[in-house]
Amino acid sequence: MPETTTGALIYQILELLPFLKELPEFLHIPMLMFVTGLIPVTVISLVGLVGVYMERKVSAFMQIRLGPMEYGPWGTLQTLADGIKLMGKEDIIPREADKPLFILAPIAAFVGVFLLFIAIPFDRDIIVVDLNVGIFYLAAVASIEVVGIIMAGWASNNKWSLLGAMREAAQVVAYEIPVGICLVTVVIVSGSFSMVDIVEEQKGLFLNWFIFRNPVMWVVFIAFIIASLAELKRAPFDLPEAESELVSGFHTEYSGMRFSIFFIAEYGAMFVASALIAILFLGGYYTGIPFLDNIDGILGILIRVGALFGKAFAFLFLQMWIRWTLPRIRLDQMFYLCYKVLVPFGFVAMIITAFWQMVLPGDGFMSLGWAPGLGK
Amino acid sequence: MSPSRDVKGSKTKMADTANMNTNVHEPPDVRTEELLLNMGPQHPSTHGVLKVVAKTDGELVLECEPVVGYLHRCFEKCAESGSYVQAVPYTDRLDYLMAMGNNLGYCLAVEALMKVEIPEYADYIRVLVTELNRIGSHLIAVGTFGLDTGAITPFFYAFRDREMVLDILEEICGQRLNYNYIRPGGVAYDLPEGILDKISTFIDHMEKSLEEINNLLTYNGIFIHRTANVGVMTPEVAIKYGVTGPNLRSTGVKRDLRKLRPYSIYDRFEFNICTGTGEYGTIGDCWNRHIVRTQEIIESIKILRQVLNAMPTEGEHLAKATARKFRPPKGAAYTAVENSKGELGFYIASDGTDEPWRVKCRAPSFHNVSVLPALANGTMLADLVIILGSLDIVLGEIDR
C-alpha cells in the first residue's frame, strides 16, 4: 500500500469493507479505485438528476408554468424517464464527422468533471483524496472539460459546432485568469492548498468564513461567482451553446446518450462550482454555528454534509435564477467584463488581501476585538 | 462545395504545408478564408423559414443576404382565381400574427372598388379587433426579440398576455390565428354578449403587465447593452429600402397611416405616433425599435378604451349589398393599412367579373427584411440575430 495523505477515504473504505483485504494483493488497488470511483459517479448522477429536475421546476415557476407534472408526484421522476428515453435513442454519428473524436468528446468532458469531484471535501474525512495541492489540482483539471467540448465542436463537422467550440475555448482561456486570481487570494488567506485545510481554517463562528476575513473578500467572492458562471458557460455567459445564435453550439450534432453525458457533465460542473464557492468563501461543510459543528458521530457527519449540499444547492439555485432572468451578453462584452472588470478588481483585492494578511493575520475583521478565534 | 469539405480541406492543406516546412524553421503558411454560414431555413432565430447567407470571419459578419421564398404559396394567383370573398382566408396567412389587419386591408380595397358604405357598428368592431390583434402581434415581437437576446422568461410573460387576446378573438370569431372575420362590407358575425367587459378587463391587465415586461426586459442592463447602438438605421436608409411601420418610426420619422391617411374610422380616435426616443443608444437602433413596439401597445390600449366608450351598443354588422358573390365595376383600387409590421397595401384590379383580374399585395415585412444587409454587414454574428429579431418579420407575408 502506498503512503497517502491521512484521513483519506480510501483507508476508511478498507476498514468498512473487510472482504477487500481477503482479495489477492494485486487486486487491492484496482478494487479501491473502483470503489472510490463509484462515489463521484454516484454524486454526479444524483446531482444531475436533482439538478435537472430543479432547473425545470425553477424555470417553470419563474415562467408562470408548472413544469413536469406527469411522472411521479410533482413530476419528480421525469428526469429519470428522460434518461431512459435518451438511452433508447438511436446513436447518430454524422457521416462526415470525425468518428473517433466524436465518440471521445463526451467522455473527455465527463472525465474532466468526474476528476473534479475527487478533491471536493464533503466532510473532514469524506473526500476521495485530500491532495496537498487540492485547489491547484481543481484549477488544472477543470480545463479538461474544455478539451472535450473543443473536440466535440471540431469532430461534429458542423459550422455551428465549430463556432461554439471556438467561443468556448476563448471564453475559458479568458476566465481562467480571474478564477486563478480568486483562488490565489483564498490561498493567501488560508495559507494552504489543501481543500480540507481551507475549510478547517474557517471553523468556528460564521464570521470566520473567508468572505468576512478582510474588507475586500466580498469583491473576490462576487468575482468568483461571475467567473465561475463564465467557466460553466451558464447564462448570461452561455455563448458556446447560444441557442438563438448557434442553434445548440458544440452539441448541435449530439443526440441520445452522448448528448445526455454532456448534459450530466454540465450539471456536475455546476454543482462543483457551487460547492467550491461554499468551500472557498462560506465555510464549506461547517454550518458556522460552533455548537452544531462540534457534534460528533453520524449526526455530525450528516449535519456537515447537509451544510455543504445546502450551500451548494443555494448557489445552484442562484445560477438558475440568473439564467432564467438575464439576456445573454455578446462575445466582446464578455471579454470586456473579464479583462477590464474582473481581472483588475480581483487583482487589487488580491494585493489588499496579501497586505492585510501580512499586517493583521487574524480570524477575520468582523470578529476582531470582540471574539477572536471563537469556537476554534 | 459542401460545408464539411471547407473545414476539412483547410485542415489537410495546413498539415501539408507544415510537413513541407519541417526542415526550414519558418511558421507554416496558414491559409485563412471566410466561412460561409447558411443561417436557416431551419434555425431558431430566423423567425420562420428564412435563410440568411452570411460570410463570416470568425465572429464578424462581413456580408449577409436574406434568401426568401421558402413559404411561397401563390397568394396573389390564388386570390385571382376565386371570388372576392373567397380570397379573405388567404389573407389570413400573410402576416399570420396580425390576420385581422390583413383582412381589413384586403376588404378595404374591395370596398373601395365597389364603393360600398360600411355600417358604423361594423367599423367599430373592425377597429376593436384590429387593435386587439395589434397588441397580440407586438407582444410576440417583444417576446421573441427577448428570446433572440437570450432572455427566455419575458417570452412567456408576453405569451401569457397574448393568450388573453387570442381567447377574446376566439370568442368573437371562433378562431385563434386565422380569423377570416372581416369581410367585404363589414364583419362576419356580431360580437358575442359580454365581450366588451372582457376586453376592458384585459386592457387594464395589459397596462400593468407591460410594465412588468418592461422592467424585466426593456430596462435590463444587459439587454440595453446588447441592443442599444446596434444596427442603427438612419431615416434615409429606411426610406430608401421602403421600410415602414415601427421600424421606420424608430428612426424618428412620424409616419403612421392611421394618422396620415385615416382609413376606417381611425380619424375619430386620439393617439400618438410613437417614434424612437433615443433614451438609450441612438435613434433607429435595435433598442429603439423595441421600445416603439412596447409604446404602441399602450397606444392601442388607448384606442381600445375610446372604442369601448364610443361604440354603439348594437347595429348592422354586415352591409346587405355585399353578402355573397358580387361583381364590382371595372377599375382598380389600392388601399394601405398600418399593420403591426408596417404599410400593408392591396392593389386590386377588376374586369367586371366576380373574380379579381389582378391582386397585388405590398407586404411590409418584405421591405423590412431587405434592409438587413445594410444594417448587419460588419457587425458580429450575435448582432445579426438581434438585428433580424428587431425588424420583426413574418415570413408568411414575405413569401406570400
Interface residues (C-beta under 8 A of the other chain):
Chain A: S59 M62 Q63 I64 R65 E96 N157 N158 K159 L162 L163 M166 R167 A235 P236 D238 L239 A242 E243 S244 E245 V247 W324 T325 L326 P327 R328 I329 R330 L331 D332 Q333
Chain B: S2 P3 S4 V7 K8 L35 L37 H43 P44 S45 G58 E59 G146 L147 D148 T149 G150 A151 I152 T153 F156 Y157 R160 L216 L217 N220 I222 F223 H225 R226 M380 L381 A382 D383 V385 G389
